[in-house]
Amino acid sequence: MPNWYSQHKFNQIPVLGLVPESSASAPAAPVAFQFWGDTTSGRAKWRTPGGAWVAFDDVADGTITDAKIAAGANIALSKLATNPLARANHTGTQPASTISDLATVIRAVRLDELAAPGADLSAAGYRITNLGAPQGANDAARLADIQAAAAGISVKPAVRAATTAAITLSGLQTVDGVALGAGDRVLVKNQADATTNGLYTAAAGAWARTADALSPNTFVFISEGSSLADTGWAISTNGIITVGTTAITWAQFAGGGGTSGPGAGLVQSGANLDVAAANGSIVVNADSIEVGLVPISKGGTGATTAAAARTALGVGSSYNADLPALTAGVGQNVTHNLGTKDIVVSFYDVASGADVELEVTGRPDVNTVTVRSDIAVAAAALRILVRS
């Protein structure tokens, strides 16, 4: 094969079957624009003026199309204008199934870390288990807490009416002002034979006891009645109760009614109990009780002021004070406010305690007395005592 050491001009003559040099490693002394077939990569390359071998299909043409990228090509992210893995570049929706640890992360979040609900929660028929014991009024209660609170209490369905006296246990009669109908529940509690007391169902014929079990912890409420409406009653009999054998007594525990009446000193108005004041000696206010005018016959004074009380009791009043300065021979008015001229006036020396004689020259009105001294007296040197 001849070696050409000078350029040959082919003048655009087509070349057939031209095959570039090929080898597993690059030619030893390449020159710019030299062709080489890289048998290792299977790609035809050319030598750039910058001294690099570039595959023909890597020549930049301003665009990269999908056809130029081989399937499974390992393209560095740094070659891309937009990093598809960056969170800021994510748009649209992403199915939860494509997030590998979503379920794990959500399960790890505690309920107390979630926002409070804005509507009622449904457990879809399932139970909430392993609750702690309630501490506050709004805490959830466990069945054990409810059972403990209700232990020993047996509240029966309300009855329509209750007796206030012994009755015949048959017929659709009127009990406590309530005209009974067949099937009405009735509390019977006033029978002469207490073994027949209990809960009954009214009927046109003979009454039958209800199916309620009775025990010392049985409670029942009354719905209607002239005197017993809205009251509550409980069995007060102790021990085991055998219906029809045990004498059963009932006691009222709630409501303002009851045949026992409001009690001494009280009056009843519907369900309210009020204090009854016999006279003005007791004043009953909306939210308090206070002592009013107590007559002398009841140990009081019948007055609202101290002065009036002394007058009512026939007890005189008094006034005492230090005298102001007195000028010799000049009268000085002293106000005592005893409301009368029927007074006795006396004086004493503050320093020695000895009685002193001064002249009372007048009583200008019922609250004033005029005194005079023949010598000058310093203020507070003498003390005056006025008694009515």
BALOBA-1460 file (C-alpha; in Angstrom, 3 decimals):
// residues 388
<rec num="1" residu="m" x="0.000" y="0.000" z="0.000"/>
<rec num="2" residu="p" x="1.557" y="3.298" z="-1.004"/>
<rec num="3" residu="n" x="2.162" y="5.986" z="1.598"/>
<rec num="4" residu="w" x="1.314" y="9.564" z="0.551"/>
<rec num="5" residu="y" x="3.348" y="12.241" z="2.208"/>
<rec num="6" residu="s" x="1.712" y="15.161" z="0.432"/>
<rec num="7" residu="q" x="-1.844" y="16.381" z="-0.065"/>
<rec num="8" residu="h" x="-3.850" y="15.082" z="-2.916"/>
<rec num="9" residu="k" x="-6.776" y="16.993" z="-4.344"/>
<rec num="10" residu="f" x="-9.700" y="14.780" z="-5.149"/>
<rec num="11" residu="n" x="-11.914" y="17.607" z="-6.514"/>
<rec num="12" residu="q" x="-15.072" y="16.142" z="-4.963"/>
<rec num="13" residu="i" x="-14.501" y="12.741" z="-6.488"/>
<rec num="14" residu="p" x="-16.666" y="10.282" z="-4.606"/>
<rec num="15" residu="v" x="-14.683" y="7.778" z="-2.626"/>
<rec num="16" residu="l" x="-15.993" y="4.255" z="-2.470"/>
<rec num="17" residu="g" x="-15.198" y="1.855" z="0.286"/>
<rec num="18" residu="l" x="-13.115" y="4.326" z="2.343"/>
<rec num="19" residu="v" x="-12.452" y="2.774" z="5.724"/>
<rec num="20" residu="p" x="-10.700" y="4.829" z="8.427"/>
<rec num="21" residu="e" x="-7.929" y="3.414" z="10.510"/>
<rec num="22" residu="s" x="-9.331" y="1.281" z="13.329"/>
<rec num="23" residu="s" x="-7.830" y="-0.123" z="16.491"/>
<rec num="24" residu="a" x="-8.581" y="-0.716" z="20.152"/>
<rec num="25" residu="s" x="-6.432" y="2.244" z="21.151"/>
<rec num="26" residu="a" x="-6.042" y="5.680" z="19.617"/>
<rec num="27" residu="p" x="-3.351" y="6.265" z="16.944"/>
<rec num="28" residu="a" x="0.010" y="7.117" z="18.418"/>
<rec num="29" residu="a" x="0.571" y="10.437" z="16.603"/>
<rec num="30" residu="p" x="-2.832" y="11.846" z="15.657"/>
<rec num="31" residu="v" x="-3.402" y="15.130" z="13.897"/>
<rec num="32" residu="a" x="-6.399" y="17.439" z="13.838"/>
<rec num="33" residu="f" x="-9.412" y="16.118" z="11.920"/>
<rec num="34" residu="q" x="-7.891" y="12.612" z="11.672"/>
<rec num="35" residu="f" x="-10.464" y="9.770" z="11.481"/>
<rec num="36" residu="w" x="-10.241" y="6.690" z="13.681"/>
<rec num="37" residu="g" x="-12.467" y="3.673" z="14.268"/>
<rec num="38" residu="d" x="-12.533" y="2.844" z="17.986"/>
<rec num="39" residu="t" x="-13.039" y="-0.911" z="18.072"/>
<rec num="40" residu="t" x="-13.432" y="-0.830" z="21.873"/>
<rec num="41" residu="s" x="-16.552" y="1.401" z="21.815"/>
<rec num="42" residu="g" x="-17.592" y="0.574" z="18.260"/>
<rec num="43" residu="r" x="-17.796" y="4.270" z="17.345"/>
<rec num="44" residu="a" x="-16.148" y="6.299" z="14.576"/>
<rec num="45" residu="k" x="-14.279" y="9.296" z="15.951"/>
<rec num="46" residu="w" x="-12.411" y="12.353" z="14.735"/>
<rec num="47" residu="r" x="-9.587" y="14.366" z="16.251"/>
<rec num="48" residu="t" x="-10.540" y="17.891" z="17.301"/>
<rec num="49" residu="p" x="-8.110" y="20.784" z="16.973"/>
<rec num="50" residu="g" x="-8.158" y="20.913" z="20.717"/>
<rec num="51" residu="g" x="-6.630" y="17.449" z="20.888"/>
<rec num="52" residu="a" x="-9.633" y="15.281" z="21.832"/>
<rec num="53" residu="w" x="-11.216" y="12.293" z="20.092"/>
<rec num="54" residu="v" x="-14.943" y="12.934" z="19.558"/>
<rec num="55" residu="a" x="-17.405" y="10.388" z="18.214"/>
<rec num="56" residu="f" x="-19.157" y="11.460" z="15.041"/>
<rec num="57" residu="d" x="-22.614" y="11.204" z="16.694"/>
<rec num="58" residu="d" x="-21.467" y="13.536" z="19.513"/>
<rec num="59" residu="v" x="-20.906" y="16.457" z="17.207"/>
<rec num="60" residu="a" x="-22.941" y="19.421" z="18.558"/>
<rec num="61" residu="d" x="-25.705" y="20.617" z="16.284"/>
<rec num="62" residu="g" x="-27.614" y="22.816" z="18.748"/>
<rec num="63" residu="t" x="-30.266" y="20.241" z="19.649"/>
<rec num="64" residu="i" x="-30.504" y="16.942" z="21.446"/>
<rec num="65" residu="t" x="-33.375" y="14.744" z="20.330"/>
<rec num="66" residu="d" x="-34.713" y="11.606" z="21.813"/>
<rec num="67" residu="a" x="-33.442" y="9.683" z="18.767"/>
<rec num="68" residu="k" x="-29.862" y="10.705" z="19.571"/>
<rec num="69" residu="i" x="-30.003" y="9.255" z="23.082"/>
<rec num="70" residu="a" x="-29.548" y="5.525" z="23.322"/>
<rec num="71" residu="a" x="-31.818" y="3.500" z="25.528"/>
<rec num="72" residu="g" x="-30.278" y="3.144" z="28.956"/>
<rec num="73" residu="a" x="-27.849" y="6.002" z="28.330"/>
<rec num="74" residu="n" x="-26.180" y="7.167" z="31.546"/>
<rec num="75" residu="i" x="-26.579" y="10.942" z="31.351"/>
<rec num="76" residu="a" x="-25.122" y="12.968" z="34.217"/>
<rec num="77" residu="l" x="-27.622" y="15.330" z="35.888"/>
<rec num="78" residu="s" x="-25.092" y="18.109" z="35.533"/>
<rec num="79" residu="k" x="-25.633" y="17.909" z="31.755"/>
<rec num="80" residu="l" x="-29.332" y="18.745" z="32.094"/>
<rec num="81" residu="a" x="-30.705" y="22.275" z="32.238"/>
<rec num="82" residu="t" x="-33.305" y="21.250" z="34.878"/>
<rec num="83" residu="n" x="-32.621" y="18.736" z="37.629"/>
<rec num="84" residu="p" x="-35.733" y="16.514" z="37.712"/>
<rec num="85" residu="l" x="-34.876" y="15.323" z="41.240"/>
<rec num="86" residu="a" x="-34.920" y="18.807" z="42.777"/>
<rec num="87" residu="r" x="-38.065" y="19.264" z="44.959"/>
<rec num="88" residu="a" x="-38.659" y="22.763" z="43.608"/>
<rec num="89" residu="n" x="-38.994" y="21.360" z="40.091"/>
<rec num="90" residu="h" x="-41.742" y="18.884" z="41.017"/>
<rec num="91" residu="t" x="-45.162" y="19.830" z="39.651"/>
<rec num="92" residu="g" x="-48.512" y="18.120" z="39.308"/>
<rec num="93" residu="t" x="-49.581" y="15.203" z="41.497"/>
<rec num="94" residu="q" x="-47.603" y="12.216" z="42.688"/>
<rec num="95" residu="p" x="-49.345" y="8.966" z="43.654"/>
<rec num="96" residu="a" x="-48.690" y="7.933" z="47.248"/>
<rec num="97" residu="s" x="-47.673" y="4.499" z="45.955"/>
<rec num="98" residu="t" x="-44.602" y="6.075" z="44.341"/>
<rec num="99" residu="i" x="-43.299" y="7.439" z="47.674"/>
<rec num="100" residu="s" x="-41.410" y="4.551" z="49.188"/>
<rec num="101" residu="d" x="-41.530" y="5.570" z="52.879"/>
<rec num="102" residu="l" x="-44.846" y="7.474" z="52.976"/>
<rec num="103" residu="a" x="-46.745" y="4.858" z="54.989"/>
<rec num="104" residu="t" x="-43.830" y="4.428" z="57.398"/>
<rec num="105" residu="v" x="-43.583" y="8.165" z="58.062"/>
<rec num="106" residu="i" x="-47.333" y="8.610" z="58.573"/>
<rec num="107" residu="r" x="-47.551" y="5.670" z="60.963"/>
<rec num="108" residu="a" x="-44.747" y="7.168" z="63.029"/>
<rec num="109" residu="v" x="-46.650" y="10.433" z="63.633"/>
<rec num="110" residu="r" x="-48.439" y="10.451" z="67.031"/>
<rec num="111" residu="l" x="-52.111" y="11.430" z="67.178"/>
<rec num="112" residu="d" x="-51.329" y="14.194" z="69.668"/>
<rec num="113" residu="e" x="-49.052" y="15.777" z="67.014"/>
<rec num="114" residu="l" x="-51.886" y="16.064" z="64.469"/>
<rec num="115" residu="a" x="-54.177" y="19.065" z="64.231"/>
<rec num="116" residu="a" x="-57.382" y="18.902" z="66.278"/>
<rec num="117" residu="p" x="-60.396" y="17.629" z="64.287"/>
<rec num="118" residu="g" x="-62.949" y="20.083" z="63.002"/>
<rec num="119" residu="a" x="-65.857" y="17.627" z="63.007"/>
<rec num="120" residu="d" x="-67.087" y="14.504" z="64.807"/>
<rec num="121" residu="l" x="-64.852" y="11.461" z="64.491"/>
<rec num="122" residu="s" x="-66.245" y="8.086" z="63.441"/>
<rec num="123" residu="a" x="-64.596" y="4.845" z="64.532"/>
<rec num="124" residu="a" x="-66.622" y="2.975" z="61.876"/>
<rec num="125" residu="g" x="-67.998" y="0.574" z="64.464"/>
<rec num="126" residu="y" x="-64.629" y="-0.230" z="65.996"/>
<rec num="127" residu="r" x="-63.692" y="0.257" z="69.641"/>
<rec num="128" residu="i" x="-61.143" y="2.617" z="71.178"/>
<rec num="129" residu="t" x="-59.122" y="0.478" z="73.579"/>
<rec num="130" residu="n" x="-56.484" y="0.926" z="76.290"/>
<rec num="131" residu="l" x="-57.789" y="4.307" z="77.508"/>
<rec num="132" residu="g" x="-56.401" y="5.856" z="80.666"/>
<rec num="133" residu="a" x="-58.622" y="6.552" z="83.670"/>
<rec num="134" residu="p" x="-60.549" y="9.831" z="83.221"/>
<rec num="135" residu="q" x="-59.357" y="12.773" z="85.306"/>
<rec num="136" residu="g" x="-61.491" y="15.719" z="84.133"/>
<rec num="137" residu="a" x="-65.172" y="16.317" z="83.474"/>
<rec num="138" residu="n" x="-64.659" y="16.183" z="79.691"/>
<rec num="139" residu="d" x="-62.428" y="13.091" z="79.613"/>
<rec num="140" residu="a" x="-63.598" y="9.939" z="77.856"/>
<rec num="141" residu="a" x="-64.920" y="7.328" z="80.291"/>
<rec num="142" residu="r" x="-64.151" y="3.637" z="80.087"/>
<rec num="143" residu="l" x="-66.808" y="0.976" z="80.609"/>
<rec num="144" residu="a" x="-65.142" y="0.085" z="83.894"/>
<rec num="145" residu="d" x="-65.492" y="3.696" z="85.080"/>
<rec num="146" residu="i" x="-69.192" y="3.772" z="84.187"/>
<rec num="147" residu="q" x="-69.827" y="0.458" z="85.864"/>
<rec num="148" residu="a" x="-68.015" y="1.616" z="88.985"/>
<rec num="149" residu="a" x="-70.052" y="4.834" z="89.090"/>
<rec num="150" residu="a" x="-73.305" y="2.934" z="88.648"/>
<rec num="151" residu="a" x="-72.430" y="0.103" z="91.017"/>
<rec num="152" residu="g" x="-75.288" y="-0.517" z="93.396"/>
<rec num="153" residu="i" x="-77.682" y="1.857" z="91.612"/>
<rec num="154" residu="s" x="-80.743" y="0.570" z="89.780"/>
<rec num="155" residu="v" x="-82.671" y="3.354" z="88.058"/>
<rec num="156" residu="k" x="-85.980" y="2.129" z="86.651"/>
<rec num="157" residu="p" x="-87.915" y="3.629" z="83.744"/>
<rec num="158" residu="a" x="-90.052" y="6.552" z="84.886"/>
<rec num="159" residu="v" x="-93.649" y="5.968" z="85.949"/>
<rec num="160" residu="r" x="-96.486" y="8.179" z="84.810"/>
<rec num="161" residu="a" x="-97.918" y="8.725" z="88.291"/>
<rec num="162" residu="a" x="-97.482" y="7.703" z="91.919"/>
<rec num="163" residu="t" x="-99.997" y="7.148" z="94.678"/>
<rec num="164" residu="t" x="-100.485" y="9.550" z="97.578"/>
<rec num="165" residu="a" x="-102.801" y="7.222" z="99.482"/>
<rec num="166" residu="a" x="-103.835" y="3.569" z="99.473"/>
<rec num="167" residu="i" x="-105.714" y="2.479" z="96.325"/>
<rec num="168" residu="t" x="-107.430" y="-0.567" z="94.890"/>
<rec num="169" residu="l" x="-105.026" y="-2.300" z="92.542"/>
<rec num="170" residu="s" x="-107.452" y="-2.589" z="89.642"/>
<rec num="171" residu="g" x="-109.305" y="-0.457" z="87.112"/>
<rec num="172" residu="l" x="-108.372" y="2.632" z="85.098"/>
<rec num="173" residu="q" x="-108.587" y="5.107" z="87.935"/>
<rec num="174" residu="t" x="-107.207" y="8.586" z="88.625"/>
<rec num="175" residu="v" x="-104.022" y="8.693" z="90.694"/>
<rec num="176" residu="d" x="-102.634" y="12.036" z="91.953"/>
<rec num="177" residu="g" x="-104.820" y="13.845" z="89.410"/>
<rec num="178" residu="v" x="-103.663" y="11.667" z="86.483"/>
<rec num="179" residu="a" x="-106.316" y="9.702" z="84.572"/>
<rec num="180" residu="l" x="-104.489" y="6.456" z="83.911"/>
<rec num="181" residu="g" x="-104.646" y="4.471" z="80.705"/>
<rec num="182" residu="a" x="-104.013" y="0.789" z="80.145"/>
<rec num="183" residu="g" x="-100.289" y="0.063" z="80.195"/>
<rec num="184" residu="d" x="-99.285" y="3.130" z="82.249"/>
<rec num="185" residu="r" x="-96.540" y="2.475" z="84.797"/>
<rec num="186" residu="v" x="-97.536" y="3.466" z="88.351"/>
<rec num="187" residu="l" x="-95.568" y="3.686" z="91.603"/>
<rec num="188" residu="v" x="-97.712" y="2.283" z="94.410"/>
<rec num="189" residu="k" x="-96.212" y="3.270" z="97.773"/>
<rec num="190" residu="n" x="-99.014" y="3.984" z="100.250"/>
<rec num="191" residu="q" x="-100.738" y="0.638" z="100.697"/>
<rec num="192" residu="a" x="-101.795" y="-0.416" z="104.196"/>
<rec num="193" residu="d" x="-100.123" y="-3.735" z="103.446"/>
<rec num="194" residu="a" x="-96.602" y="-2.572" z="102.511"/>
<rec num="195" residu="t" x="-95.858" y="-5.932" z="100.887"/>
<rec num="196" residu="t" x="-98.132" y="-4.834" z="98.014"/>
<rec num="197" residu="n" x="-96.166" y="-1.626" z="97.382"/>
<rec num="198" residu="g" x="-94.091" y="-1.532" z="94.201"/>
<rec num="199" residu="l" x="-94.250" y="-0.812" z="90.489"/>
<rec num="200" residu="y" x="-97.438" y="-1.748" z="88.617"/>
<rec num="201" residu="t" x="-98.957" y="-1.572" z="85.148"/>
<rec num="202" residu="a" x="-102.431" y="-0.008" z="85.107"/>
<rec num="203" residu="a" x="-105.179" y="-2.086" z="83.478"/>
<rec num="204" residu="a" x="-108.967" y="-2.114" z="83.130"/>
<rec num="205" residu="g" x="-108.970" y="-5.227" z="85.312"/>
<rec num="206" residu="a" x="-106.516" y="-6.296" z="87.980"/>
<rec num="207" residu="w" x="-103.161" y="-4.584" z="87.941"/>
<rec num="208" residu="a" x="-99.983" y="-6.638" z="87.535"/>
<rec num="209" residu="r" x="-96.549" y="-5.859" z="88.841"/>
<rec num="210" residu="t" x="-93.993" y="-4.729" z="86.268"/>
<rec num="211" residu="a" x="-91.046" y="-6.956" z="85.442"/>
<rec num="212" residu="d" x="-88.637" y="-4.582" z="87.233"/>
<rec num="213" residu="a" x="-86.433" y="-6.229" z="89.834"/>
<rec num="214" residu="l" x="-86.654" y="-4.399" z="93.169"/>
<rec num="215" residu="s" x="-83.799" y="-3.931" z="95.622"/>
<rec num="216" residu="p" x="-82.727" y="-1.363" z="98.244"/>
<rec num="217" residu="n" x="-80.921" y="0.566" z="95.485"/>
<rec num="218" residu="t" x="-83.994" y="0.969" z="93.230"/>
<rec num="219" residu="f" x="-84.766" y="4.530" z="92.068"/>
<rec num="220" residu="v" x="-87.670" y="5.779" z="89.962"/>
<rec num="221" residu="f" x="-88.869" y="9.188" z="88.751"/>
<rec num="222" residu="i" x="-92.481" y="10.407" z="88.476"/>
<rec num="223" residu="s" x="-93.500" y="12.134" z="85.223"/>
<rec num="224" residu="e" x="-96.941" y="13.551" z="86.083"/>
<rec num="225" residu="g" x="-99.197" y="14.302" z="89.039"/>
<rec num="226" residu="s" x="-100.761" y="17.156" z="90.958"/>
<rec num="227" residu="s" x="-98.304" y="16.873" z="93.840"/>
<rec num="228" residu="l" x="-95.603" y="14.398" z="92.814"/>
<rec num="229" residu="a" x="-94.748" y="15.381" z="89.238"/>
<rec num="230" residu="d" x="-90.995" y="15.587" z="88.599"/>
<rec num="231" residu="t" x="-90.054" y="13.950" z="91.890"/>
<rec num="232" residu="g" x="-87.745" y="11.027" z="92.488"/>
<rec num="233" residu="w" x="-88.327" y="8.102" z="94.876"/>
<rec num="234" residu="a" x="-86.148" y="5.269" z="96.127"/>
<rec num="235" residu="i" x="-86.774" y="2.088" z="98.117"/>
<rec num="236" residu="s" x="-85.693" y="2.707" z="101.709"/>
<rec num="237" residu="t" x="-86.160" y="-0.896" z="102.827"/>
<rec num="238" residu="n" x="-82.864" y="-2.593" z="103.683"/>
<rec num="239" residu="g" x="-81.866" y="-6.176" z="102.983"/>
<rec num="240" residu="i" x="-83.002" y="-8.637" z="100.361"/>
<rec num="241" residu="i" x="-86.429" y="-7.842" z="98.915"/>
<rec num="242" residu="t" x="-88.806" y="-10.619" z="97.988"/>
<rec num="243" residu="v" x="-91.628" y="-9.106" z="95.956"/>
<rec num="244" residu="g" x="-95.000" y="-9.879" z="97.526"/>
<rec num="245" residu="t" x="-93.399" y="-10.885" z="100.846"/>
<rec num="246" residu="t" x="-91.127" y="-8.030" z="101.931"/>
<rec num="247" residu="a" x="-92.765" y="-4.866" z="103.231"/>
<rec num="248" residu="i" x="-91.464" y="-2.161" z="100.878"/>
<rec num="249" residu="t" x="-91.196" y="1.480" z="101.872"/>
<rec num="250" residu="w" x="-90.356" y="4.333" z="99.525"/>
<rec num="251" residu="a" x="-88.658" y="7.661" z="100.345"/>
<rec num="252" residu="q" x="-88.476" y="10.798" z="98.254"/>
<rec num="253" residu="f" x="-84.945" y="11.867" z="97.262"/>
<rec num="254" residu="a" x="-85.525" y="14.520" z="94.592"/>
<rec num="255" residu="g" x="-88.028" y="17.184" z="93.560"/>
<rec num="256" residu="g" x="-90.035" y="19.728" z="95.490"/>
<rec num="257" residu="g" x="-93.229" y="17.749" z="95.878"/>
<rec num="258" residu="g" x="-94.055" y="15.002" z="98.307"/>
<rec num="259" residu="t" x="-96.821" y="14.259" z="100.758"/>
<rec num="260" residu="s" x="-94.547" y="15.076" z="103.694"/>
<rec num="261" residu="g" x="-95.040" y="18.784" z="102.994"/>
<rec num="262" residu="p" x="-92.524" y="21.611" z="102.993"/>
<rec num="263" residu="g" x="-91.711" y="21.419" z="106.720"/>
<rec num="264" residu="a" x="-92.003" y="23.913" z="109.591"/>
<rec num="265" residu="g" x="-91.257" y="27.523" z="108.684"/>
<rec num="266" residu="l" x="-91.361" y="26.802" z="104.947"/>
<rec num="267" residu="v" x="-93.947" y="27.281" z="102.224"/>
<rec num="268" residu="q" x="-94.018" y="25.461" z="98.890"/>
<rec num="269" residu="s" x="-94.648" y="27.080" z="95.537"/>
<rec num="270" residu="g" x="-94.430" y="24.410" z="92.862"/>
<rec num="271" residu="a" x="-91.019" y="22.847" z="93.227"/>
<rec num="272" residu="n" x="-89.679" y="25.785" z="95.287"/>
<rec num="273" residu="l" x="-89.456" y="25.918" z="99.072"/>
<rec num="274" residu="d" x="-89.519" y="29.405" z="100.603"/>
<rec num="275" residu="v" x="-89.000" y="30.720" z="104.125"/>
<rec num="276" residu="a" x="-92.253" y="31.984" z="105.663"/>
<rec num="277" residu="a" x="-91.843" y="35.250" z="107.602"/>
<rec num="278" residu="a" x="-94.614" y="35.710" z="110.186"/>
<rec num="279" residu="n" x="-93.923" y="39.428" z="110.657"/>
<rec num="280" residu="g" x="-91.408" y="42.148" z="109.917"/>
<rec num="281" residu="s" x="-88.899" y="40.784" z="112.418"/>
<rec num="282" residu="i" x="-87.542" y="38.554" z="109.611"/>
<rec num="283" residu="v" x="-86.876" y="39.979" z="106.171"/>
<rec num="284" residu="v" x="-86.669" y="37.392" z="103.378"/>
<rec num="285" residu="n" x="-84.733" y="38.645" z="100.380"/>
<rec num="286" residu="a" x="-84.251" y="36.946" z="97.014"/>
<rec num="287" residu="d" x="-80.944" y="35.445" z="98.101"/>
<rec num="288" residu="s" x="-80.672" y="36.082" z="101.844"/>
<rec num="289" residu="i" x="-82.477" y="36.374" z="105.179"/>
<rec num="290" residu="e" x="-81.931" y="39.231" z="107.630"/>
<rec num="291" residu="v" x="-83.322" y="40.467" z="110.939"/>
<rec num="292" residu="g" x="-85.988" y="43.127" z="110.556"/>
<rec num="293" residu="l" x="-87.809" y="45.238" z="113.142"/>
<rec num="294" residu="v" x="-88.094" y="43.196" z="116.339"/>
<rec num="295" residu="p" x="-90.760" y="44.576" z="118.713"/>
<rec num="296" residu="i" x="-89.996" y="45.241" z="122.372"/>
<rec num="297" residu="s" x="-92.343" y="42.366" z="123.279"/>
<rec num="298" residu="k" x="-90.032" y="40.015" z="121.383"/>
<rec num="299" residu="g" x="-86.881" y="41.356" z="123.009"/>
<rec num="300" residu="g" x="-86.140" y="44.009" z="120.399"/>
<rec num="301" residu="t" x="-86.534" y="47.779" z="120.238"/>
<rec num="302" residu="g" x="-88.882" y="48.186" z="117.274"/>
<rec num="303" residu="a" x="-86.553" y="50.893" z="115.949"/>
<rec num="304" residu="t" x="-84.065" y="51.290" z="113.119"/>
<rec num="305" residu="t" x="-81.682" y="53.799" z="114.772"/>
<rec num="306" residu="a" x="-79.851" y="53.878" z="118.091"/>
<rec num="307" residu="a" x="-81.586" y="57.068" z="119.137"/>
<rec num="308" residu="a" x="-85.012" y="55.680" z="118.304"/>
<rec num="309" residu="a" x="-84.170" y="52.453" z="120.102"/>
<rec num="310" residu="r" x="-83.185" y="54.330" z="123.277"/>
<rec num="311" residu="t" x="-86.364" y="56.341" z="123.048"/>
<rec num="312" residu="a" x="-88.470" y="53.208" z="122.627"/>
<rec num="313" residu="l" x="-86.772" y="51.589" z="125.597"/>
<rec num="314" residu="g" x="-86.908" y="54.763" z="127.716"/>
<rec num="315" residu="v" x="-83.126" y="54.925" z="127.900"/>
<rec num="316" residu="g" x="-81.491" y="58.365" z="127.817"/>
<rec num="317" residu="s" x="-78.762" y="59.274" z="125.374"/>
<rec num="318" residu="s" x="-75.479" y="60.994" z="126.149"/>
<rec num="319" residu="y" x="-72.830" y="63.157" z="124.533"/>
<rec num="320" residu="n" x="-69.314" y="63.918" z="125.704"/>
<rec num="321" residu="a" x="-66.463" y="65.898" z="124.192"/>
<rec num="322" residu="d" x="-63.598" y="68.260" z="124.953"/>
<rec num="323" residu="l" x="-64.756" y="71.879" z="125.308"/>
<rec num="324" residu="p" x="-63.329" y="74.401" z="122.863"/>
<rec num="325" residu="a" x="-61.457" y="77.430" z="124.215"/>
<rec num="326" residu="l" x="-63.708" y="79.652" z="126.379"/>
<rec num="327" residu="t" x="-63.395" y="83.446" z="126.573"/>
<rec num="328" residu="a" x="-64.108" y="84.881" z="129.992"/>
<rec num="329" residu="g" x="-67.715" y="86.003" z="130.254"/>
<rec num="330" residu="v" x="-68.620" y="84.907" z="126.686"/>
<rec num="331" residu="g" x="-71.110" y="82.114" z="126.006"/>
<rec num="332" residu="q" x="-70.000" y="79.168" z="123.821"/>
<rec num="333" residu="n" x="-72.450" y="76.943" z="121.917"/>
<rec num="334" residu="v" x="-71.860" y="73.184" z="122.065"/>
<rec num="335" residu="t" x="-73.764" y="70.879" z="119.660"/>
<rec num="336" residu="h" x="-74.806" y="67.553" z="121.248"/>
<rec num="337" residu="n" x="-77.436" y="66.321" z="118.692"/>
<rec num="338" residu="l" x="-79.518" y="64.552" z="121.351"/>
<rec num="339" residu="g" x="-82.720" y="65.938" z="119.856"/>
<rec num="340" residu="t" x="-84.103" y="67.320" z="123.130"/>
<rec num="341" residu="k" x="-83.776" y="70.204" z="125.547"/>
<rec num="342" residu="d" x="-84.422" y="67.852" z="128.455"/>
<rec num="343" residu="i" x="-80.766" y="67.383" z="129.263"/>
<rec num="344" residu="v" x="-78.381" y="67.406" z="132.232"/>
<rec num="345" residu="v" x="-74.998" y="69.086" z="131.681"/>
<rec num="346" residu="s" x="-71.808" y="68.534" z="133.705"/>
<rec num="347" residu="f" x="-68.095" y="69.349" z="133.360"/>
<rec num="348" residu="y" x="-64.769" y="68.084" z="134.701"/>
<rec num="349" residu="d" x="-61.106" y="69.083" z="134.548"/>
<rec num="350" residu="v" x="-59.236" y="66.838" z="132.137"/>
<rec num="351" residu="a" x="-55.907" y="67.064" z="133.997"/>
<rec num="352" residu="s" x="-57.179" y="66.400" z="137.543"/>
<rec num="353" residu="g" x="-60.512" y="64.704" z="136.841"/>
<rec num="354" residu="a" x="-62.221" y="67.023" z="139.348"/>
<rec num="355" residu="d" x="-65.763" y="68.270" z="138.675"/>
<rec num="356" residu="v" x="-65.978" y="71.872" z="137.489"/>
<rec num="357" residu="e" x="-68.914" y="74.267" z="137.689"/>
<rec num="358" residu="l" x="-69.719" y="76.268" z="134.560"/>
<rec num="359" residu="e" x="-72.830" y="78.244" z="133.823"/>
<rec num="360" residu="v" x="-75.345" y="76.847" z="131.352"/>
<rec num="361" residu="t" x="-76.811" y="80.004" z="129.936"/>
<rec num="362" residu="g" x="-79.225" y="78.550" z="127.392"/>
<rec num="363" residu="r" x="-80.580" y="75.818" z="125.138"/>
<rec num="364" residu="p" x="-80.897" y="77.483" z="121.724"/>
<rec num="365" residu="d" x="-82.478" y="74.356" z="120.203"/>
<rec num="366" residu="v" x="-82.938" y="70.625" z="120.856"/>
<rec num="367" residu="n" x="-79.395" y="69.862" z="119.689"/>
<rec num="368" residu="t" x="-77.412" y="72.758" z="121.216"/>
<rec num="369" residu="v" x="-76.453" y="73.993" z="124.716"/>
<rec num="370" residu="t" x="-74.712" y="77.313" z="125.600"/>
<rec num="371" residu="v" x="-72.070" y="77.373" z="128.377"/>
<rec num="372" residu="r" x="-70.125" y="80.317" z="129.905"/>
<rec num="373" residu="s" x="-67.067" y="80.649" z="132.121"/>
<rec num="374" residu="d" x="-66.055" y="83.699" z="134.213"/>
<rec num="375" residu="i" x="-62.384" y="83.012" z="133.431"/>
<rec num="376" residu="a" x="-60.652" y="82.090" z="130.206"/>
<rec num="377" residu="v" x="-60.291" y="78.334" z="129.632"/>
<rec num="378" residu="a" x="-57.890" y="76.721" z="127.185"/>
<rec num="379" residu="a" x="-59.235" y="74.389" z="124.520"/>
<rec num="380" residu="a" x="-59.564" y="70.749" z="125.679"/>
<rec num="381" residu="a" x="-58.777" y="71.685" z="129.283"/>
<rec num="382" residu="l" x="-62.362" y="70.821" z="130.297"/>
<rec num="383" residu="r" x="-64.664" y="68.073" z="129.142"/>
<rec num="384" residu="i" x="-68.471" y="68.347" z="128.807"/>
<rec num="385" residu="l" x="-70.978" y="65.515" z="129.444"/>
<rec num="386" residu="v" x="-74.604" y="65.905" z="128.250"/>
<rec num="387" residu="r" x="-77.275" y="63.333" z="129.191"/>
<rec num="388" residu="s" x="-80.895" y="63.270" z="128.094"/>
